[in-house]
Amino acid sequence: DVIIGGLFPIHESVNVTKRDDGTETRLVQSLIMVHAVEEVNKNHELGNLTLGYSILDSCSDVTTALNNTLSFMKRNSEYLDGAEQPSPPVLAVIGDYYSEISIAVTRQLNLEHIPQISYGATSGLLSDKVRFPSFMRTVPEDDHQAEAIIKILRKHQWNWVGVVTTDSDYGRYIADRLLQHATNNNICFAFTSVLPDVLSDKRLDEHIATTVKSITENTNVKVIVSFAKPYHMTKLFNCLLEDARGREKIWVASDIWSDSTDINLKQWNLSDIGTVFGTTLKSGNSTRFKQYLRNLDVNPDHQKNNTFLYNFLKEHQQDPRDTTTEVLMKKINPYAVLSIELAVRAIAKAVVDLCNNRDCKTRALRNATFHMDGKNYIIGTQDLTFISQCSESCKPGYRKKSAQGQPVCCYECEPCPVNYYSNTIDSTECHLCNITTEYSSNGSDKCHLKETVFLKWTDPYNCALLAFTALGALLTIVVGIIFLAHWNTPVVRASVGPICILLLFSLFCTFVSVILFGGKPNTKQCQARQVLFGLSFTLCVSCIMVKSFKIILAFEFDPSVKRVLKKLYQPYIIIAVCMAGQVVICALWLSLESPRPDWAPVENKEERLHFCNEISYVKFGVMLGYIGILALICFGVAFKGRKLPQCYNDAKFITFSMLIYFICWIIFGPVYVTVKGTYLPAVEMVVILISAYGILFCQFITKCYIILFKQEANTESAFRESLRNYSLSEIKNGDGNWVSSPGTHGGIENIAVDVEAPMPNSLSLDQLTDRSPSISSGESVFSLSPVSNPQLIRRQSNDSKKQLRRYLSLPS
């Protein structure tokens, strides 16, 4: 009752022999249509109507296809000498497989509004419904395939490839789409070889040879993408593999030959070709069709209504039945099963709708909805219906961008850049995220909250630094307890006990300030951490400076200098003045440009840094510079007293601790300015800890060791011996003689003394400040000078004698 036309390339060429051109494959595809029609009739899907079919051979040739297609139309030369038939002989046409033929045939069929459904023509040109209004297909267009091939190339990082295509609408279009996608993905073509689409073309062998030359001479090209037909590939492989340079390549095959069984190699096998990546279309369930072939009547005389099947069975008439059906079953293409069955079912559903709605227009085919293999299919997609849009809609995450020289309805979809988004279809603009708290990636349809990062309490680095901080604070407390427990011992008295306790307190506060550099920043913490460190460390350095002055004053031999130093030496006033300067600096900092919590972007766009902003690096630098000046004074004074008696000599340790301080903070400056991120507070924490530990160890640990483990050195006799040795080393010359030393102010007083006489019992630095090995009286300076008779004292002044006796604690 209803006839469906079928157009299949049963033969690959008009002039090619049957056994070389894959006749069996296209024959099987035509049988898929036969089977689908019979299934519709068997299931009575059209009620009391039946479907029939008329299948023709296009011979893979446009001219032949157009000539044969005339029999599908009302006007054809076979009916009443070209007179018009009352209605078209066919309702619709399924085919052709090739885009080149489908483009020509659909133009001809459209003259009588005969729909055409292709099961294999994938050229994007056929998506133009203005030029091809009656064309539909059950396969996706080639742009999808080109994009898939580019994904294969990108995944394997192949960016230097060769391309083989054909001189046809299909070949030119897909090669152009591949080039477009390749350009966007930084993939380059080393060469593009174009073969004649028609296999009977006399130039085919010449072009095959040129292609072989391009492949073999481009030795750096290991990957070739091919859109040629199976017959092209047969000839190409058989020529290419003769040259060893053409073997073991990587081939990316389009669906036109990727799963073809019609590529006949001579003495070569797949390992000689190399590796083949192929793209193919969605496959269908071929179980029923295989059973159809197994039950096929292989008697040629019973298949005369199908000339193609008749010829095939005639050739295999002497073969066993199983052999004949096996040959056909090997040629089954799974995706062709789905595509052809979909086309037949779509036409059947359209016929049902025509009968139900009394709608004799072919538009019914474009509105058909049907069920097959447990799935619903709607013929309303781009390739099965009319499309009136110039461009596809832009999905969320993209914005419309007008194409240059095109109407406003023709546009491109441009992805939203980083930190921009669009959340509607066909948006004309992308909206900016709140980049302070949000971010988005390229092509996003919404913004995401940034993760807040800072130096957390649970961070391993922070935990390690806090452990060292706690240890330092604990050691400071332990040292303070030891000093208080041994307050009246020579070691503690020689260390200027009260100042040491004040120094330990400042070190403890310094360790406490380190804690404020970790955790989530807040206003009070940001203001307190630098101020607490600045004040505590200023107190620390001030105490060390006072100790340095006291040691120098105790052992200063120049009376005039000594008098000046004694007047200037007011330890607590000095400490208060030094602290006052730092208090002023910190107060101005807090009142004018106070540190506060702030936010900053980080290299990872998905995070934002929460940190304490010092606001004024100048004031921060002034605070550190002030401490540096005090430390420099302390270093200079301590360096001058580096050769004083061992028992009193803190100068060496003070010098070393100040050197540690200078090295750390000099390195800190450029690091603090250049380093950004979560661990910036940890940099200052490390520098503070090193500075504090340096002072703690240099000033106190050695003394604690003497107090606890070398108690014999913590006695007055040990200190007297140290002072005696120092005095002897200072006044003894190189030849071992004792000489008188002139005073720097006034006359010379020579006094002979017994060097074995006992030293004073009072050994604190406060007493040494008033009693030194150089004894002053008015303008006279006494120097200790052994002579030939050490018991002889030459008296030149009663006052001088009494003064000497008082210093040495000798009997009258």
C-alpha positions in Angstrom: 0.0 0.0 0.0 2.8 2.4 0.8 6.2 2.2 -0.9 9.5 3.4 0.7 12.4 4.1 -1.7 15.9 2.9 -0.8 19.1 4.2 -2.3 22.2 2.2 -1.3 25.8 2.3 -2.8 25.7 -1.5 -3.4 28.7 -1.1 -5.6 31.5 1.4 -4.8 31.9 2.4 -8.5 30.3 1.8 -11.8 33.6 0.4 -13.2 34.9 -1.6 -10.2 34.5 -5.4 -10.1 32.2 -6.8 -7.6 34.6 -8.7 -5.4 36.9 -5.7 -4.7 34.5 -3.0 -3.7 32.7 -4.3 -0.6 29.4 -5.3 -2.3 28.4 -7.5 0.6 28.5 -4.6 3.2 26.1 -2.4 1.3 24.0 -5.4 0.4 23.6 -6.2 4.1 22.6 -2.6 4.7 19.8 -2.9 2.1 18.7 -6.1 3.8 18.4 -4.2 7.1 15.8 -2.0 5.4 14.0 -5.0 4.1 14.0 -6.6 7.5 12.7 -3.4 9.2 9.9 -3.1 6.7 8.9 -6.8 7.2 9.0 -6.2 11.0 6.5 -3.3 10.7 4.2 -5.4 8.5 4.5 -8.4 10.8 3.5 -6.3 13.9 0.6 -4.7 12.0 1.9 -1.3 13.0 0.0 0.3 10.1 -3.2 -1.6 10.8 -4.6 -3.1 7.6 -2.0 -1.2 5.5 1.4 -2.7 4.5 4.7 -1.2 3.6 6.7 -2.0 0.5 10.1 -1.0 -0.7 11.9 -0.2 -3.9 15.7 -0.4 -3.5 18.1 1.1 -6.1 21.9 1.1 -6.4 23.6 4.5 -6.5 27.0 2.9 -7.4 28.6 5.6 -5.2 28.2 7.9 -8.2 26.2 11.1 -8.3 25.2 10.9 -11.9 24.0 7.3 -11.5 22.2 8.1 -8.3 20.3 11.0 -9.9 19.3 8.9 -12.9 18.0 6.1 -10.7 16.2 8.4 -8.4 13.9 9.6 -11.2 11.9 6.4 -10.8 10.9 7.6 -7.3 9.2 10.7 -8.8 5.9 11.4 -10.5 7.7 12.6 -13.6 9.8 9.9 -15.0 10.5 8.5 -18.5 9.3 5.0 -17.7 5.7 6.0 -17.2 3.6 6.9 -20.3 6.6 8.4 -22.1 7.4 10.9 -19.3 3.9 11.9 -18.5 3.2 12.8 -14.9 2.0 10.0 -12.6 -1.0 10.7 -10.3 1.2 10.5 -7.2 4.9 9.8 -6.4 5.7 6.1 -6.5 7.3 6.4 -3.1 6.3 8.2 0.1 9.9 8.7 1.3 13.4 7.7 0.4 16.0 6.1 2.8 19.6 6.8 1.7 22.1 7.5 0.4 25.1 6.6 2.6 27.4 9.2 1.2 26.9 13.0 1.7 28.0 13.9 -1.8 25.2 11.8 -3.3 22.6 12.8 -0.7 23.2 16.5 -1.4 22.4 16.0 -5.1 19.5 13.6 -4.6 17.7 15.6 -2.0 17.7 18.6 -4.3 16.0 16.5 -6.9 13.5 14.9 -4.5 12.6 18.2 -3.1 11.1 19.3 -6.4 8.2 17.0 -5.5 8.5 17.4 -1.7 9.6 13.8 -1.2 11.3 13.5 2.1 14.7 11.8 2.3 16.2 10.2 5.4 19.9 9.3 5.2 21.4 6.7 7.4 25.0 7.8 6.8 25.3 11.2 5.3 27.0 13.3 8.0 28.1 16.5 6.2 27.2 19.6 8.1 26.1 21.3 4.8 23.0 19.2 5.0 21.9 20.9 8.2 21.0 24.0 6.2 17.2 23.6 6.1 16.8 26.5 3.8 18.8 24.7 1.1 17.8 21.2 2.0 14.2 21.5 3.5 13.2 17.8 2.8 16.4 16.2 4.1 16.6 14.4 7.4 19.0 11.9 8.9 19.4 9.5 11.7 23.1 10.2 12.3 24.9 13.3 13.8 26.7 15.7 11.5 30.4 15.7 11.0 31.3 18.6 13.3 30.7 16.3 16.2 33.1 13.7 14.7 35.7 16.3 14.0 35.5 17.5 17.6 35.8 13.9 18.9 38.9 13.3 16.7 40.5 16.5 18.2 39.8 15.2 21.7 41.7 12.0 20.8 44.6 14.1 19.5 44.7 16.3 22.5 44.5 13.4 25.0 47.6 11.9 23.5 49.3 15.3 22.9 49.6 14.8 19.2 49.9 18.3 17.7 51.7 17.6 14.4 49.5 15.4 12.2 48.7 14.7 8.6 45.2 14.6 7.0 43.8 12.5 4.2 40.4 13.4 2.8 38.4 13.2 -0.4 37.4 15.8 -3.0 33.7 15.7 -2.0 31.2 17.8 -0.1 31.7 15.4 2.8 35.5 15.3 2.6 35.9 19.1 2.2 33.5 19.9 5.0 34.8 17.6 7.7 38.4 18.5 6.8 37.5 22.2 7.2 35.8 21.5 10.6 38.8 19.5 11.8 41.1 22.4 10.8 38.9 24.8 12.7 38.9 22.7 15.9 42.6 22.0 15.5 43.4 25.7 15.3 41.5 26.4 18.5 43.5 23.6 20.2 47.0 24.4 18.9 47.2 21.4 16.7 48.9 21.8 13.3 48.6 19.9 10.0 51.9 18.9 8.4 50.1 18.1 5.1 46.6 17.6 3.7 46.1 15.1 0.9 42.9 15.2 -1.1 42.0 12.1 -3.1 39.4 12.0 -5.9 36.0 11.0 -4.5 35.1 8.9 -7.5 37.0 5.6 -7.5 37.0 5.4 -11.4 38.9 8.7 -11.6 42.0 8.2 -13.7 44.0 10.4 -11.4 43.4 8.3 -8.4 46.6 6.3 -8.6 48.6 9.5 -9.1 47.0 11.1 -6.0 47.6 7.9 -4.0 51.3 8.1 -4.9 51.5 11.7 -3.8 49.9 10.9 -0.5 52.3 8.0 0.1 55.2 10.5 -0.6 53.8 13.0 1.9 53.5 10.4 4.6 57.0 8.8 4.1 58.9 12.1 3.7 57.4 13.7 6.7 59.2 11.5 9.2 58.2 13.6 12.2 54.5 12.9 11.4 53.5 9.8 13.3 49.7 10.4 13.2 47.5 10.6 10.2 43.7 11.4 10.2 41.8 9.9 7.3 38.3 10.6 6.0 38.7 8.5 2.8 36.5 5.6 1.8 37.3 2.0 2.5 38.4 1.4 -1.2 40.7 4.4 -1.0 42.3 3.0 2.2 42.8 -0.3 0.6 44.8 1.2 -2.3 46.6 3.6 0.0 47.7 0.9 2.5 48.9 -1.5 -0.2 51.1 1.2 -1.7 52.2 2.8 1.5 53.3 -0.4 3.3 55.8 -1.2 0.5 58.0 1.6 2.0 59.2 0.8 5.5 58.9 4.4 6.5 55.1 4.1 6.0 54.6 1.3 8.4 53.7 1.4 12.1 52.0 4.7 12.0 49.1 5.9 14.1 45.8 6.2 12.1 42.7 8.0 13.3 39.8 6.7 11.2 36.5 8.4 10.6 33.3 6.4 10.8 33.3 5.9 7.0 36.1 3.2 7.3 36.8 2.7 11.0 34.8 -0.5 11.3 34.7 -1.5 7.6 35.4 -5.1 6.7 36.0 -4.2 3.1 39.7 -3.1 3.4 41.6 -5.9 1.7 45.3 -6.0 2.4 47.6 -8.1 0.3 50.5 -9.6 2.3 50.2 -7.1 5.1 48.4 -7.2 8.5 47.4 -4.8 11.1 50.7 -4.8 12.9 52.3 -3.4 9.7 49.8 -0.6 9.6 50.4 0.3 13.2 47.6 1.5 15.6 44.2 2.6 14.4 41.9 4.8 16.5 38.4 4.9 15.1 35.2 6.9 15.6 31.9 5.3 15.0 28.2 6.1 15.5 25.8 4.8 18.1 25.1 1.1 17.7 21.8 -0.7 17.7 20.6 -4.1 18.7 21.4 -6.5 15.8 20.1 -9.7 17.4 16.8 -9.8 15.5 18.6 -8.9 12.2 21.1 -11.7 12.7 18.3 -14.2 13.2 16.7 -12.8 10.1 19.9 -13.7 8.1 20.1 -17.1 9.6 16.5 -17.8 8.4 17.1 -16.3 5.0 16.1 -18.4 2.0 19.4 -18.8 0.1 17.8 -20.2 -3.0 18.5 -17.6 -5.7 15.3 -18.4 -7.5 13.2 -17.4 -4.5 14.9 -13.9 -4.3 14.4 -12.7 -7.9 12.4 -9.6 -6.6 15.7 -8.5 -5.0 18.3 -8.4 -7.8 21.2 -7.6 -5.5 20.5 -10.4 -3.2 19.8 -12.7 -6.2 23.2 -11.9 -7.7 25.0 -12.5 -4.4 23.2 -15.9 -3.8 23.9 -16.9 -7.4 27.7 -16.4 -6.8 27.5 -18.5 -3.6 25.1 -21.1 -4.9 27.6 -23.9 -4.5 28.5 -22.9 -0.9 26.9 -24.5 2.1 24.0 -22.5 3.6 26.0 -21.7 6.8 28.9 -20.3 4.8 26.6 -18.0 2.8 24.9 -16.6 5.8 28.2 -16.3 7.6 29.6 -14.1 4.9 26.6 -11.7 5.3 26.7 -11.7 9.1 30.4 -10.7 9.1 29.4 -7.5 7.1 26.9 -6.3 9.7 27.6 -2.8 10.8 26.0 -2.2 14.2 25.4 1.5 13.8 23.8 0.9 10.3 21.3 -1.4 12.0 20.1 1.4 14.3 20.2 4.2 11.7 18.2 2.3 9.1 15.7 0.9 11.5 15.1 4.4 12.9 14.5 5.7 9.4 11.9 2.9 8.6 10.1 3.3 12.0 10.0 7.1 11.5 8.3 6.7 8.2 5.9 4.1 9.5 4.9 6.4 12.4 4.4 9.2 9.9 2.0 7.0 7.9 0.0 6.2 11.0 -0.3 9.9 11.8 -1.3 10.7 8.2 -4.1 8.1 8.4 -5.3 9.3 11.8 -5.2 13.0 11.1 -6.2 12.8 7.3 -3.1 14.9 6.9 -1.5 14.2 3.5 1.3 16.6 3.9 4.8 15.3 4.4 5.2 17.5 7.5 3.7 14.6 9.5 7.1 12.8 9.2 8.8 15.7 11.0 6.4 15.4 14.0 6.5 11.7 14.5 7.1 10.1 17.9 7.7 6.4 18.1 8.9 3.6 20.4 11.7 1.1 19.5 13.8 -1.3 21.6 12.5 0.1 24.9 13.3 3.7 24.0 11.2 6.6 22.8 12.4 8.6 19.8 11.2 12.0 18.8 11.8 13.2 15.2 12.3 16.8 16.2 16.1 17.1 16.4 18.2 19.3 14.2 18.8 16.6 11.6 15.1 15.4 11.3 13.1 18.7 11.3 13.3 22.3 9.9 15.4 24.7 11.9 14.8 28.4 11.6 17.6 29.6 13.9 20.7 31.1 12.4 22.7 30.1 15.6 22.2 27.7 18.4 21.2 29.1 21.8 24.0 30.0 24.1 23.8 27.9 27.3 24.5 29.4 30.8 28.1 30.1 31.3 28.3 31.7 27.8 27.3 35.0 26.3 26.2 35.9 22.8 28.8 37.6 20.6 27.6 39.1 17.3 29.5 37.7 14.4 31.2 40.3 12.3 29.3 41.1 9.1 26.3 39.0 10.1 22.8 39.9 11.2 22.1 40.3 14.8 20.4 36.9 15.0 23.6 35.2 13.9 26.0 35.1 16.8 28.7 33.1 18.4 28.6 31.7 21.9 31.6 33.0 23.9 32.4 31.4 27.3 32.5 33.8 30.3 36.0 34.6 31.4 37.5 33.8 34.8 35.6 35.5 37.6 32.6 36.2 35.4 29.3 34.2 35.0 26.0 34.0 33.2 23.1 32.0 34.5 20.5 32.4 31.7 20.2 31.0 28.2 21.2 33.5 25.4 22.7 35.9 27.9 24.1 39.0 26.2 26.7 39.7 28.9 28.6 38.0 31.6 28.3 39.3 35.2 31.3 40.0 37.4 31.6 38.0 40.6 32.4 39.7 43.9 36.1 38.9 43.4 36.8 39.7 47.1 34.8 36.7 48.3 33.9 34.8 45.2 35.5 33.2 42.1 34.4 31.4 38.9 36.3 29.4 36.3 36.1 29.9 32.5 32.5 29.3 31.2 30.8 29.3 34.6 27.1 29.7 35.3 27.5 30.8 38.9 30.1 32.1 41.4 31.6 30.1 44.2 32.7 31.3 47.6 36.4 31.5 48.1 37.9 29.5 51.0 39.4 31.7 53.7 43.0 30.8 54.5 45.3 31.9 57.3 47.9 30.4 59.6 45.6 28.1 61.5 46.3 26.8 65.0 46.2 23.2 63.7 48.7 23.9 60.9 51.8 21.7 61.4 54.2 24.6 61.0 52.3 26.8 63.5 52.2 23.9 65.9 56.0 23.4 65.7 56.6 27.2 66.2 54.2 27.2 69.2 56.0 24.2 70.7 59.3 26.1 70.5 57.6 29.2 72.0 56.3 27.2 74.9 59.7 25.7 75.5 61.4 29.1 75.4 58.9 30.5 77.9 59.3 27.5 80.2 63.1 27.8 80.1 62.9 31.5 80.9 60.8 30.7 84.0 63.2 27.9 85.0 66.2 30.2 84.7 64.5 32.9 86.8 63.8 30.3 89.5 67.5 29.2 89.5 68.7 32.8 89.8 66.4 33.6 92.7 67.4 30.4 94.5 71.1 31.3 94.2 70.7 35.0 94.5 73.7 35.6 96.8 76.2 33.5 94.8 79.0 35.3 92.9 77.7 34.3 89.5 74.3 35.9 90.1 75.9 39.0 91.8 78.4 39.4 88.9 75.5 39.2 86.4 73.8 42.3 88.0 71.0 40.3 89.6 68.0 42.8 89.5 68.7 43.7 85.9 68.8 40.0 85.0 65.4 39.4 86.5 64.0 42.3 84.4 65.7 40.8 81.3 64.1 37.4 81.9 60.7 39.1 82.3 61.2 40.8 78.9 62.2 37.6 77.3 59.1 35.9 78.6 56.9 38.6 77.1 58.8 38.3 73.8 57.9 34.6 73.7 54.3 35.4 74.6 54.1 37.8 71.6 54.9 35.0 69.2 51.5 33.4 70.0 49.7 36.4 68.7 51.0 35.8 65.1 48.9 32.6 64.6 45.2 32.0 64.3 42.4 33.9 62.6 43.3 37.6 62.6 41.2 40.1 64.6 41.6 43.8 65.3 43.0 43.5 68.8 45.4 40.7 67.9 46.7 42.7 64.9 47.3 45.7 67.1 48.8 43.9 70.0 51.2 41.5 68.4 53.8 44.0 67.0 53.4 46.4 69.9 54.0 43.6 72.5 57.0 42.3 70.6 58.4 45.8 70.1 58.1 46.9 73.8 59.3 43.6 75.2 62.3 43.3 73.0 63.2 46.9 73.5 63.2 46.2 77.3 65.3 43.2 76.6 67.9 45.0 74.6 67.9 48.0 77.1 68.7 45.6 80.0 71.6 44.0 78.0 72.9 47.5 77.2 72.8 48.5 80.9 74.7 45.3 81.8 77.3 46.1 79.1 77.9 49.6 80.5 78.2 48.3 84.1 80.9 45.8 83.1 82.9 48.4 81.2 82.5 50.8 84.2 83.8 48.3 86.7 87.0 47.7 84.7 87.7 51.1 83.4 91.3 52.2 84.3 91.1 55.8 83.0 89.9 57.9 85.9 88.6 60.8 83.9 86.5 58.4 81.7 85.5 56.5 84.8 84.2 59.7 86.5 82.0 60.5 83.5 80.7 57.0 83.2 79.8 56.9 86.8 77.7 60.1 86.5 75.9 58.8 83.4 75.3 55.3 84.7 71.8 55.4 86.0 70.5 51.9 85.0 66.8 52.2 85.6 66.6 55.7 84.2 68.4 54.5 81.0 65.9 51.6 80.7 63.0 53.9 81.2 64.2 56.4 78.6 64.8 53.6 76.0 61.3 52.2 76.7 59.8 55.7 76.5 61.1 56.1 72.9 59.5 52.8 71.8 56.3 53.7 73.6 56.1 56.9 71.6 56.7 55.1 68.3 54.1 52.4 69.0 51.5 55.0 70.2 51.9 57.1 67.0 51.6 53.9 64.9 48.4 52.8 66.7 46.8 56.2 66.7 47.6 57.2 63.1 47.7 54.0 61.0 46.7 51.1 63.2 47.2 47.5 61.9 44.0 45.8 61.1 42.7 42.5 59.6 42.5 42.5 55.8 41.9 40.3 52.8 44.1 39.6 49.8 43.9 37.3 46.8 46.3 34.4 46.5 47.8 32.5 43.6 45.1 29.9 44.0 42.0 31.7 42.7 39.7 29.6 44.8 41.1 31.0 48.1 41.6 34.4 49.8 44.1 35.2 52.4 43.0 36.6 55.8 45.9 38.5 57.3 47.0 41.3 59.6 47.8 44.4 57.5 50.5 46.5 59.1 49.1 49.4 57.1 52.3 51.5 57.5 55.5 49.6 56.7 57.4 52.9 57.5 56.2 52.9 61.1 56.8 49.1 61.3 60.3 49.7 60.1 60.9 52.6 62.5 59.9 50.3 65.4 62.4 47.6 64.3 65.0 50.3 63.5 64.8 51.7 67.0 65.5 48.3 68.5 68.3 47.9 66.0 70.0 51.1 67.1 69.8 50.0 70.8 71.2 46.7 69.7 74.0 48.3 67.8 75.0 50.4 70.9 74.9 47.3 73.0 77.1 45.5 70.5 79.7 48.2 70.4 80.0 48.5 74.2 80.1 44.7 74.7 82.7 44.4 72.0 85.0 46.9 73.9 84.8 44.7 77.0 85.5 41.4 75.3 88.9 40.9 77.1 87.7 41.5 80.7 88.0 38.8 83.4 86.4 35.6 82.6 84.2 35.5 85.7 82.7 38.9 84.9 82.9 38.7 81.1 79.4 38.8 79.7 80.7 40.9 76.8 81.5 37.9 74.6 78.1 36.4 75.0 76.4 39.8 74.5 78.3 40.3 71.3 77.4 36.9 70.0 73.7 37.3 70.9 73.6 40.7 69.1 75.2 39.2 66.1 72.5 36.6 65.9 69.9 39.3 66.2 71.4 41.4 63.4 71.8 38.4 61.0 68.1 37.3 61.6 66.6 40.7 61.1 68.7 41.7 58.2 67.5 38.6 56.4 63.9 39.2 57.6 63.6 42.5 55.8 63.7 41.4 52.2 62.0 38.2 52.9 59.0 39.9 54.6 58.6 42.3 51.7 58.7 39.6 49.0 57.0 36.6 50.6 53.2 36.6 50.4 50.7 34.1 51.6 49.6 32.0 54.5 53.0 31.5 56.1 54.1 35.2 56.1 53.4 35.5 59.9 55.5 32.4 60.4 58.6 34.2 59.0 58.5 36.8 61.7 57.7 34.1 64.3 60.9 32.3 63.4 63.0 35.4 63.5 61.6 36.4 67.0 62.2 32.9 68.3 65.8 32.8 67.1 66.5 36.2 68.5 65.0 35.4 71.9 66.7 32.0 72.1 70.0 33.6 71.2 69.8 35.9 74.1 68.4 33.3 76.5 71.2 30.8 75.7 74.1 33.3 75.5 73.1 35.2 78.7 71.8 32.6 81.0 72.3 29.0 80.1 76.1 29.0 80.6 75.6 30.7 84.1 72.9 28.1 85.0 75.4 25.4 84.0 78.0 26.8 86.4 75.5 27.3 89.2 74.1 23.7 88.9 77.1 21.6 87.8 80.3 23.6 88.5 79.7 24.9 91.9 83.5 25.1 92.6 83.6 28.0 90.1 80.8 29.8 91.8 82.9 30.8 94.9 84.6 34.0 96.0 88.0 32.4 95.8 87.5 31.4 92.2 86.5 35.0 91.4 89.5 36.4 93.3 91.8 34.2 91.3 90.2 35.3 88.1 90.7 39.0 89.0 94.3 38.4 90.0 95.1 36.7 86.8 93.5 39.5 84.8 95.5 42.1 86.7 98.8 40.3 86.2 98.1 39.9 82.5 97.3 43.5 82.1 100.5 44.9 83.8 103.1 42.3 82.9 105.3 43.0 79.9 106.9 40.6 77.6 110.3 40.0 79.5 108.7 39.2 82.8 109.9 42.4 84.6 107.6 44.5 86.7 107.6 48.2 85.8 106.0 51.4 87.0 103.3 52.8 84.9 102.8 56.6 84.5 99.4 58.0 85.3 97.6 59.8 82.7 96.7 62.7 84.9 99.4 64.4 87.1 102.5 62.8 88.7 103.8 59.2 89.0 103.4 57.2 92.2 105.4 54.0 92.3 104.4 51.4 94.8 105.9 47.9 95.2 103.4 45.3 96.4 103.3 41.6 97.0 101.5 40.1 94.1 100.5 37.2 96.4 98.5 39.6 98.6 94.8 38.7 99.0 92.2 40.4 96.9 89.2 42.2 98.4 86.5 40.1 99.8 83.7 42.1 98.2 83.4 41.0 94.6 80.2 42.5 93.2 80.3 44.7 90.1 78.9 47.5 92.3 82.0 47.4 94.5 84.4 46.9 91.6 83.0 50.1 90.2 84.6 51.9 93.2 87.7 49.6 93.6 89.7 48.8 90.5 93.3 47.7 89.9 94.0 51.3 88.9 93.6 53.4 92.1 93.0 57.1 91.8 93.7 59.8 94.5 93.3 63.4 93.4 95.5 63.8 90.4 97.6 60.8 91.1 97.3 57.4 89.5 98.8 54.4 91.2 100.1 51.5 89.1 101.2 48.1 90.6 104.9 47.7 89.9 106.9 44.7 91.3 110.6 45.6 92.1 113.6 43.6 93.2 112.4 43.3 96.8 108.6 42.8 96.7 108.4 43.5 100.5 109.7 47.1 100.0 107.2 49.8 99.8 108.5 53.2 98.7 106.2 55.7 100.3 105.8 59.0 98.6 102.4 59.9 99.9 100.6 58.8 103.0 97.3 59.4 101.4 98.3 57.2 98.5 99.5 54.4 100.8 96.2 54.4 102.7 94.2 54.4 99.6 96.2 51.4 98.2 95.9 49.6 101.5 92.2 50.2 101.6 91.7 48.8 98.0 93.8 45.7 98.7 92.4 45.2 102.2 96.0 44.8 103.5 96.9 45.2 107.2 98.5 48.6 108.1 
